[in-house]
Amino acid sequence: MVIEGDVSASGASIADLAQALFCSGLRPDPQPTPDQVRDAVRTSLAAHDNDTSLCACELAQAYGDYPEIASTRMRWCCEAVAWAFNLGVSA
């Protein structure tokens, strides 16, 4: 998915935004603010030409190289973007 304009109004899914956050340098400790999460997603998307499929490729490589770390980070990314973008999470 190529995201244009405001990320918050783009209709991007939690998965799309979490993939972008995964590819950013933002870390869960200390707890980032919602603004920091949103900024990290925007910066990561810009670095990947606003194309979430490029983020997905980087994510897949990380899972192949470091599966034990990648799954924990992706879980945090999903929770962080749901919170920062007020998207809610359905179980």
ROGUTOR-988630 format. One line per 8 residues: number of its first residue (from 1); their letters; for each residue y, x, z of N, C-alpha, C. Coordinates in nm, 2 decimals. Layout:
NUM	a	Y/X/Z/Y/X/Z/Y/X/Z ~ ...
***
This chain:
1	mviegdvs	-0.12/0.08/0.00/0.00/0.00/0.00/0.12/0.09/0.00 ~ 0.21/0.06/-0.09/0.34/0.13/-0.09/0.44/0.05/-0.02 ~ 0.50/0.11/0.08/0.60/0.03/0.16/0.74/0.07/0.12 ~ 0.82/-0.03/0.09/0.95/-0.01/0.05/1.05/-0.08/0.14 ~ 1.16/-0.02/0.17/1.26/-0.09/0.26/1.22/-0.07/0.40 ~ 1.26/-0.17/0.48/1.24/-0.17/0.62/1.09/-0.19/0.66 ~ 1.04/-0.09/0.73/0.90/-0.09/0.77/0.86/-0.22/0.85 ~ 0.95/-0.26/0.94/0.93/-0.37/1.02/0.92/-0.50/0.94
9	asgasiad	0.98/-0.51/0.83/0.98/-0.63/0.75/0.89/-0.62/0.63 ~ 0.81/-0.52/0.62/0.74/-0.49/0.50/0.61/-0.57/0.49 ~ 0.56/-0.63/0.60/0.44/-0.70/0.59/0.32/-0.61/0.60 ~ 0.35/-0.48/0.64/0.24/-0.38/0.66/0.15/-0.42/0.77 ~ 0.02/-0.40/0.76/-0.07/-0.43/0.87/-0.07/-0.33/0.98 ~ -0.12/-0.36/1.09/-0.14/-0.27/1.20/-0.21/-0.14/1.15 ~ -0.32/-0.16/1.07/-0.39/-0.05/1.02/-0.31/0.04/0.93 ~ -0.22/-0.01/0.85/-0.14/0.07/0.76/-0.04/0.15/0.85
17	laqalfcs	0.02/0.09/0.94/0.12/0.16/1.03/0.05/0.26/1.12 ~ -0.07/0.22/1.17/-0.14/0.32/1.25/-0.18/0.44/1.18 ~ -0.22/0.42/1.05/-0.26/0.54/0.97/-0.14/0.63/0.95 ~ -0.02/0.57/0.93/0.10/0.66/0.92/0.13/0.73/1.05 ~ 0.12/0.66/1.16/0.14/0.72/1.29/0.04/0.83/1.32 ~ -0.08/0.81/1.28/-0.19/0.91/1.29/-0.15/1.04/1.23 ~ -0.08/1.03/1.11/-0.04/1.15/1.03/0.08/1.21/1.08 ~ 0.15/1.15/1.18/0.27/1.21/1.24/0.24/1.31/1.35
25	glrpdpqp	0.34/1.38/1.39/0.33/1.47/1.50/0.34/1.41/1.64 ~ 0.37/1.28/1.65/0.39/1.21/1.77/0.26/1.21/1.85 ~ 0.27/1.24/1.98/0.15/1.25/2.07/0.17/1.14/2.18 ~ 0.05/1.09/2.23/0.06/0.99/2.33/0.11/1.03/2.47 ~ 0.11/1.16/2.50/0.15/1.21/2.63/0.26/1.31/2.62 ~ 0.38/1.28/2.67/0.41/1.16/2.75/0.43/1.04/2.67 ~ 0.42/0.92/2.73/0.43/0.79/2.66/0.55/0.79/2.58 ~ 0.54/0.77/2.45/0.66/0.76/2.36/0.72/0.62/2.38
33	tpdqvrda	0.85/0.61/2.35/0.92/0.48/2.35/0.89/0.41/2.22 ~ 0.91/0.28/2.21/0.89/0.21/2.09/0.98/0.27/1.97 ~ 1.10/0.31/2.00/1.18/0.37/1.90/1.12/0.50/1.85 ~ 1.06/0.58/1.93/1.00/0.70/1.89/0.88/0.67/1.80 ~ 0.80/0.57/1.83/0.68/0.53/1.75/0.73/0.48/1.62 ~ 0.83/0.40/1.61/0.88/0.35/1.49/0.94/0.46/1.40 ~ 1.01/0.55/1.46/1.07/0.67/1.39/0.96/0.76/1.34 ~ 0.85/0.78/1.41/0.74/0.86/1.37/0.67/0.80/1.25
41	vrtslaah	0.65/0.67/1.25/0.59/0.59/1.14/0.68/0.61/1.02 ~ 0.81/0.58/1.03/0.90/0.59/0.91/0.90/0.74/0.85 ~ 0.90/0.84/0.94/0.91/0.98/0.90/0.77/1.01/0.83 ~ 0.66/0.97/0.88/0.53/1.00/0.82/0.52/0.93/0.69 ~ 0.56/0.80/0.68/0.56/0.73/0.55/0.64/0.80/0.45 ~ 0.76/0.85/0.49/0.85/0.92/0.39/0.78/1.05/0.34 ~ 0.71/1.11/0.43/0.64/1.24/0.40/0.53/1.21/0.30 ~ 0.48/1.09/0.30/0.36/1.05/0.21/0.41/0.96/0.10
49	dndtslca	0.53/0.97/0.06/0.59/0.89/-0.05/0.58/0.74/-0.03 ~ 0.59/0.70/0.10/0.58/0.56/0.14/0.44/0.50/0.10 ~ 0.34/0.58/0.08/0.21/0.53/0.03/0.11/0.54/0.14 ~ 0.07/0.43/0.19/-0.03/0.43/0.31/-0.16/0.49/0.26 ~ -0.20/0.48/0.13/-0.32/0.53/0.09/-0.33/0.69/0.10 ~ -0.21/0.75/0.09/-0.21/0.89/0.12/-0.23/0.93/0.26 ~ -0.18/0.84/0.35/-0.20/0.85/0.49/-0.35/0.83/0.52 ~ -0.41/0.74/0.45/-0.56/0.71/0.47/-0.64/0.83/0.43
57	celaqayg	-0.60/0.90/0.33/-0.67/1.02/0.29/-0.67/1.13/0.39 ~ -0.55/1.15/0.45/-0.54/1.25/0.56/-0.62/1.20/0.68 ~ -0.62/1.08/0.71/-0.69/1.02/0.82/-0.84/1.05/0.80 ~ -0.89/1.02/0.68/-1.03/1.04/0.65/-1.07/1.18/0.66 ~ -0.99/1.27/0.62/-1.02/1.42/0.64/-1.02/1.45/0.78 ~ -0.93/1.40/0.87/-0.94/1.43/1.01/-1.07/1.38/1.07 ~ -1.11/1.26/1.03/-1.24/1.21/1.08/-1.35/1.30/1.05 ~ -1.35/1.35/0.93/-1.46/1.44/0.89/-1.45/1.57/0.96
65	dypeiast	-1.33/1.62/0.99/-1.32/1.75/1.06/-1.33/1.74/1.21 ~ -1.28/1.64/1.27/-1.27/1.62/1.41/-1.30/1.48/1.46 ~ -1.42/1.43/1.43/-1.45/1.29/1.46/-1.43/1.25/1.61 ~ -1.46/1.34/1.70/-1.45/1.31/1.84/-1.30/1.29/1.88 ~ -1.21/1.36/1.82/-1.07/1.35/1.85/-1.00/1.24/1.77 ~ -1.04/1.22/1.64/-0.98/1.13/1.55/-1.00/0.98/1.60 ~ -1.11/0.95/1.65/-1.13/0.81/1.69/-1.04/0.77/1.81 ~ -1.03/0.87/1.91/-0.94/0.84/2.02/-0.80/0.83/1.98
73	rmrwccea	-0.76/0.92/1.89/-0.62/0.91/1.84/-0.59/0.79/1.76 ~ -0.68/0.74/1.68/-0.66/0.62/1.60/-0.65/0.50/1.69 ~ -0.73/0.50/1.79/-0.73/0.38/1.89/-0.59/0.38/1.95 ~ -0.54/0.49/1.99/-0.40/0.50/2.05/-0.30/0.46/1.94 ~ -0.31/0.50/1.82/-0.22/0.47/1.71/-0.21/0.32/1.69 ~ -0.33/0.25/1.69/-0.33/0.11/1.67/-0.26/0.04/1.78 ~ -0.28/0.08/1.91/-0.22/0.02/2.02/-0.07/0.04/2.02 ~ -0.03/0.17/1.98/0.11/0.20/1.98/0.19/0.13/1.88
81	vawafnlg	0.14/0.11/1.76/0.22/0.04/1.66/0.22/-0.11/1.68 ~ 0.11/-0.16/1.74/0.11/-0.30/1.77/0.22/-0.33/1.88 ~ 0.24/-0.24/1.97/0.34/-0.25/2.08/0.48/-0.23/2.02 ~ 0.50/-0.12/1.95/0.63/-0.08/1.90/0.69/-0.18/1.79 ~ 0.60/-0.24/1.71/0.64/-0.33/1.61/0.62/-0.47/1.65 ~ 0.58/-0.49/1.77/0.55/-0.63/1.83/0.46/-0.71/1.74 ~ 0.35/-0.65/1.70/0.26/-0.72/1.61/0.14/-0.79/1.68 ~ 0.12/-0.75/1.80/0.00/-0.81/1.88/-0.13/-0.76/1.82
89	vsa	-0.23/-0.77/1.90/-0.36/-0.72/1.86/-0.46/-0.83/1.89 ~ -0.54/-0.86/1.79/-0.65/-0.96/1.81/-0.78/-0.89/1.82 ~ -0.85/-0.93/1.92/-0.98/-0.86/1.95/-1.09/-0.91/1.87
***
